[in-house]
């Protein structure tokens, strides 16, 4: 096990049910020293010293956890900033695509109008051609 992993394992263990049970057993044991004719002052001295040392180590472990979480949050913040930049780029791309679609629609409308005018013109020419054909036929019939 690496040295960096040890505080993590200890922190995980301290927050467990096993740790709670062990601490309870230790406190019961320390107070039961009175039945072994250890003076109450000595019991309080042992208990105070043990609890003070434990509090120091717990505060160090807590600070290490806070530092680790802070570093993790900084990394997440950087990821969020990168994602935000990507979203902004995508928004610009979407805006450009929408503009392109609008231009294409305008061109399609212009093409549709042009095609409609051409169709009308062709119908007009066809109608004129039919009329000319009839006129030519009528002229042929008059000459005969």
Backbone bond lengths (Angstrom), bond angles and torsions (degrees), N, CA, C in turn:
res aa  C-N    CA-C-N  psi(-1)  N-CA   C-N-CA  omega(-1)  CA-C   N-CA-C  phi
1 X - - - 1.458 - - 1.526 108.64 -
2 X 1.321 115.29 135.46 1.459 120.61 179.98 1.524 109.76 -75.19
3 X 1.328 115.35 155.11 1.462 121.09 -179.20 1.523 111.53 -62.39
4 X 1.360 117.04 -34.36 1.471 120.21 179.55 1.525 111.93 -68.06
5 X 1.317 117.21 -27.62 1.461 121.09 -177.54 1.523 112.43 -78.90
6 X 1.343 116.98 -24.42 1.465 121.13 -176.99 1.534 112.93 -58.11
7 X 1.345 119.02 -50.00 1.480 118.19 178.49 1.538 112.16 -60.54
8 X 1.329 116.57 -34.82 1.468 119.09 178.45 1.522 110.45 -63.33
9 X 1.326 115.75 -45.42 1.470 120.16 -179.89 1.523 110.57 -63.81
10 X 1.349 116.30 -42.32 1.466 120.06 179.38 1.521 110.31 -63.44
11 X 1.343 116.66 -43.53 1.465 120.81 179.70 1.519 110.93 -61.58
12 X 1.314 116.41 -43.26 1.468 119.96 177.27 1.521 110.87 -62.05
13 X 1.354 116.25 -41.78 1.459 119.58 -176.79 1.527 111.13 -70.08
14 X 1.349 117.14 -40.03 1.469 120.33 -177.97 1.528 110.34 -61.22
15 X 1.314 117.06 -31.65 1.464 120.22 -179.35 1.523 112.99 -88.41
16 X 1.343 117.93 18.11 1.472 119.88 -176.22 1.524 111.72 -105.17
17 X 1.308 115.66 169.10 1.463 122.30 177.08 1.529 110.18 -66.42
18 X 1.328 117.38 -36.77 1.469 120.67 178.37 1.516 110.80 -58.74
19 X 1.339 116.52 -41.53 1.463 120.99 179.30 1.529 110.29 -63.60
20 X 1.299 116.94 -42.66 1.467 121.04 179.04 1.523 110.50 -60.65
21 X 1.321 116.11 -44.56 1.461 119.79 -179.97 1.527 111.34 -66.02
22 X 1.339 117.45 -41.69 1.464 120.71 178.95 1.527 111.02 -63.26
23 X 1.329 117.12 -44.49 1.471 120.02 179.18 1.528 110.96 -62.83
24 X 1.308 116.84 -40.70 1.458 120.41 178.11 1.526 109.83 -61.91
25 X 1.333 116.49 -44.73 1.463 120.36 179.44 1.531 110.96 -62.81
26 X 1.354 117.03 -40.76 1.468 120.02 178.71 1.530 111.65 -63.53
27 X 1.324 117.09 -42.35 1.460 119.75 179.02 1.531 110.91 -64.73
28 X 1.311 116.32 -40.97 1.472 119.60 177.72 1.535 109.31 -63.25
29 X 1.356 116.39 -43.28 1.459 120.51 179.30 1.528 111.25 -61.13
30 X 1.353 116.69 -45.16 1.463 119.64 -177.99 1.530 110.59 -62.26
31 X 1.340 117.02 -42.95 1.465 118.67 179.45 1.525 111.76 -71.98
32 X 1.330 116.70 -25.07 1.466 119.03 178.97 1.532 111.87 -76.60
33 X 1.340 117.91 -10.56 1.461 121.25 174.90 1.536 110.81 -59.27
34 X 1.316 115.43 -23.49 1.490 120.30 178.65 1.524 109.85 -60.28
35 X 1.359 116.56 -33.36 1.465 120.44 -180.00 1.532 111.13 -74.52
36 X 1.326 117.74 -13.48 1.463 122.29 177.12 1.529 110.58 -99.27
37 X 1.325 115.49 19.90 1.463 124.44 177.00 1.532 113.58 65.06
38 X 1.353 116.89 29.91 1.464 120.58 172.14 1.523 105.49 -86.40
39 X 1.327 116.12 135.22 1.465 119.12 -176.42 1.533 110.22 -65.49
40 X 1.321 113.42 151.94 1.470 119.61 -178.91 1.518 110.65 -63.17
41 X 1.322 118.06 -36.34 1.468 121.96 178.22 1.525 110.67 -63.27
42 X 1.335 117.06 -40.78 1.472 120.29 178.04 1.531 110.60 -66.31
43 X 1.338 115.94 -39.65 1.473 119.92 178.19 1.524 109.58 -61.47
44 X 1.320 117.14 -46.58 1.472 120.81 179.34 1.520 111.08 -63.72
45 X 1.336 117.59 -36.91 1.456 121.31 178.57 1.532 110.34 -64.34
46 X 1.340 116.16 -46.36 1.479 120.78 178.65 1.527 109.72 -62.68
47 X 1.332 115.80 -47.21 1.465 120.86 -177.99 1.532 111.08 -62.98
48 X 1.320 117.72 -45.99 1.463 121.99 -179.09 1.525 111.13 -63.15
49 X 1.337 115.66 -43.53 1.463 119.92 179.35 1.533 110.41 -63.56
50 X 1.326 116.51 -46.25 1.474 120.86 -178.42 1.531 110.79 -63.58
51 X 1.321 115.42 -44.59 1.467 119.09 -179.12 1.531 110.56 -67.27
52 X 1.321 118.33 -37.94 1.464 121.06 178.14 1.521 111.10 -64.28
53 X 1.336 116.40 -46.20 1.470 119.76 177.92 1.530 110.98 -61.65
54 X 1.323 115.40 -42.79 1.469 118.84 179.30 1.522 110.91 -63.27
55 X 1.325 117.66 -39.84 1.466 121.33 179.33 1.523 110.61 -63.49
56 X 1.342 116.56 -39.13 1.467 119.78 178.39 1.522 110.12 -62.70
57 X 1.332 116.36 -48.99 1.466 119.72 -179.67 1.526 112.24 -64.79
58 X 1.323 116.57 -38.66 1.467 119.25 178.56 1.530 110.67 -65.15
59 X 1.339 117.43 -39.36 1.467 118.68 179.34 1.531 110.50 -66.40
60 X 1.351 116.81 -36.64 1.466 119.75 176.10 1.521 110.29 -64.26
61 X 1.338 116.52 -44.76 1.472 120.39 179.11 1.525 111.48 -62.98
62 X 1.329 115.36 -39.85 1.466 119.21 178.20 1.518 110.17 -63.59
63 X 1.337 117.46 -43.68 1.463 120.59 179.65 1.519 110.72 -64.10
64 X 1.336 117.03 -39.58 1.466 120.30 177.59 1.531 110.40 -62.11
65 X 1.326 116.38 -40.66 1.465 120.71 178.72 1.522 110.42 -65.80
66 X 1.331 116.82 -41.73 1.465 120.83 177.96 1.528 110.05 -62.01
67 X 1.329 116.59 -44.99 1.475 120.32 179.27 1.527 111.00 -61.32
68 X 1.328 116.53 -44.51 1.468 120.87 179.89 1.535 110.55 -62.76
69 X 1.334 115.76 -42.99 1.468 119.37 178.97 1.525 111.26 -66.96
70 X 1.328 116.53 -35.74 1.473 120.43 177.36 1.518 110.33 -63.92
71 X 1.340 116.72 -44.86 1.469 120.30 177.52 1.526 110.46 -61.31
72 X 1.310 115.38 -40.71 1.469 119.68 179.21 1.527 110.38 -64.12
73 X 1.326 116.28 -41.22 1.466 120.12 179.33 1.529 111.42 -66.50
74 X 1.335 116.59 -35.98 1.464 119.98 177.51 1.527 109.27 -63.33
75 X 1.335 116.02 -42.89 1.469 119.73 179.07 1.528 110.33 -63.73
76 X 1.329 116.23 -41.92 1.469 120.14 178.58 1.524 109.99 -64.56
77 X 1.331 116.94 -39.61 1.464 121.57 178.71 1.531 110.65 -61.36
78 X 1.332 115.78 -42.15 1.464 119.61 177.98 1.528 110.58 -64.43
79 X 1.332 116.18 -41.35 1.466 119.76 177.41 1.523 110.75 -61.91
80 X 1.328 116.42 -41.08 1.462 120.58 179.75 1.527 109.88 -64.48
81 X 1.342 116.99 -40.62 1.462 120.30 177.97 1.528 110.68 -61.58
82 X 1.335 116.23 -43.69 1.470 119.97 178.44 1.526 110.76 -63.21
83 X 1.321 115.93 -42.40 1.471 119.89 179.16 1.525 109.59 -63.42
84 X 1.341 117.00 -41.26 1.461 121.10 179.23 1.525 110.52 -61.16
85 X 1.350 116.13 -41.97 1.468 119.78 177.77 1.524 110.37 -62.99
86 X 1.331 116.14 -42.45 1.465 119.92 178.57 1.525 110.97 -62.69
87 X 1.336 116.38 -40.37 1.470 120.49 179.59 1.530 109.71 -64.45
88 X 1.336 116.54 -41.16 1.464 119.67 179.05 1.530 110.87 -63.39
89 X 1.334 116.48 -40.94 1.469 120.06 176.97 1.520 110.30 -63.36
90 X 1.329 115.92 -42.46 1.464 119.44 178.76 1.526 111.05 -63.11
91 X 1.338 116.30 -39.68 1.462 119.51 178.36 1.526 110.59 -61.11
92 X 1.350 115.90 -42.15 1.467 119.26 177.87 1.522 110.26 -63.31
93 X 1.332 116.80 -42.78 1.463 120.49 178.80 1.523 111.07 -62.17
94 X 1.337 116.10 -41.84 1.468 119.83 179.03 1.522 110.08 -63.90
95 X 1.340 116.96 -41.10 1.459 120.26 177.84 1.533 110.81 -60.97
96 X 1.330 116.10 -43.06 1.468 119.74 178.70 1.525 110.67 -64.19
97 X 1.315 116.15 -40.76 1.473 120.04 178.61 1.524 109.89 -63.75
98 X 1.338 116.99 -41.46 1.463 119.85 178.39 1.524 110.63 -62.71
99 X 1.321 116.12 -40.36 1.470 118.90 177.13 1.529 110.16 -62.77
100 X 1.339 116.17 -43.69 1.462 120.45 178.84 1.523 110.98 -61.46
101 X 1.327 116.68 -42.43 1.468 120.42 178.26 1.516 110.17 -62.64
102 X 1.336 116.28 -41.81 1.470 119.86 177.78 1.517 111.11 -60.83
103 X 1.336 116.19 -43.68 1.464 119.70 178.64 1.527 111.07 -63.75
104 X 1.324 116.46 -42.06 1.468 120.60 178.85 1.517 110.29 -62.79
105 X 1.337 116.50 -40.98 1.465 119.74 178.59 1.528 110.31 -63.40
106 X 1.335 116.10 -41.91 1.466 119.25 178.38 1.526 110.19 -63.19
107 X 1.344 115.55 -41.85 1.463 118.84 178.38 1.523 110.84 -64.41
108 X 1.342 115.99 -40.47 1.467 119.54 178.28 1.528 110.66 -62.68
109 X 1.344 116.04 -40.80 1.460 119.17 178.40 1.519 110.07 -63.63
110 X 1.346 116.15 -42.57 1.463 119.77 178.78 1.529 109.64 -64.11
111 X 1.331 117.32 -42.15 1.470 121.32 177.62 1.516 110.57 -62.53
112 X 1.337 116.58 -40.67 1.467 120.20 179.69 1.522 110.53 -63.77
113 X 1.330 116.78 -43.70 1.467 120.56 177.89 1.526 109.47 -62.56
114 X 1.328 117.48 -44.58 1.456 122.35 179.11 1.531 110.24 -60.54
115 X 1.345 116.36 -44.98 1.474 119.82 179.55 1.522 111.15 -64.87
116 X 1.321 116.81 -39.06 1.467 120.47 178.91 1.528 110.26 -64.21
117 X 1.338 116.47 -43.40 1.465 119.94 179.09 1.527 110.37 -64.86
118 X 1.336 116.30 -39.86 1.468 119.50 177.20 1.525 111.44 -64.08
119 X 1.339 116.47 -40.96 1.465 120.17 178.59 1.525 109.95 -62.57
120 X 1.348 116.69 -42.86 1.467 120.43 178.46 1.528 110.03 -63.36
121 X 1.322 115.81 -42.35 1.462 120.42 179.46 1.534 110.52 -62.45
122 X 1.350 115.79 -44.06 1.470 119.50 178.50 1.527 111.22 -62.70
123 X 1.340 116.28 -41.03 1.468 119.37 177.32 1.527 110.13 -63.06
124 X 1.309 116.08 -40.29 1.458 121.38 178.05 1.529 110.41 -62.24
125 X 1.347 115.23 -46.08 1.467 119.95 179.26 1.523 109.65 -63.26
126 X 1.330 116.31 -43.35 1.472 120.07 179.60 1.527 110.77 -61.50
127 X 1.328 114.83 -43.52 1.461 119.48 178.93 1.531 110.58 -62.83
128 X 1.322 115.52 -43.00 1.467 120.17 178.14 1.516 110.45 -63.52
129 X 1.341 116.02 -41.65 1.474 120.22 178.72 1.526 110.82 -62.22
130 X 1.303 116.83 -41.99 1.468 119.94 178.75 1.528 110.30 -63.12
131 X 1.346 113.58 -42.62 1.462 117.86 179.57 1.539 110.17 -64.25
132 X 1.329 116.20 -41.94 1.466 119.53 178.06 1.524 110.87 -63.87
133 X 1.317 116.27 -40.66 1.470 119.72 178.08 1.514 109.81 -61.56
134 X 1.298 118.28 -42.74 1.469 121.73 178.31 1.529 109.88 -63.50
135 X 1.346 115.34 -43.00 1.459 119.16 -179.71 1.527 110.41 -63.64
136 X 1.315 116.69 -40.96 1.486 120.76 179.49 1.522 108.84 -64.58
137 X 1.313 116.74 -42.90 1.464 120.93 179.21 1.533 109.37 -62.96
138 X 1.307 115.75 -41.46 1.462 118.82 179.69 1.531 110.30 -65.19
139 X 1.329 116.91 -41.01 1.451 120.37 177.59 1.532 111.42 -64.77
140 X 1.313 116.44 -38.61 1.473 120.31 177.31 1.514 109.97 -62.40
141 X 1.314 114.57 -42.92 1.462 119.71 -178.16 1.545 110.30 -67.04
142 X 1.308 118.05 -33.23 1.462 120.54 178.22 1.507 111.59 -70.26
143 X 1.315 118.36 -34.38 1.443 122.21 -179.47 1.505 110.32 -71.68
144 X 1.228 119.84 -26.23 1.454 122.94 -178.25 1.439 111.62 -78.94
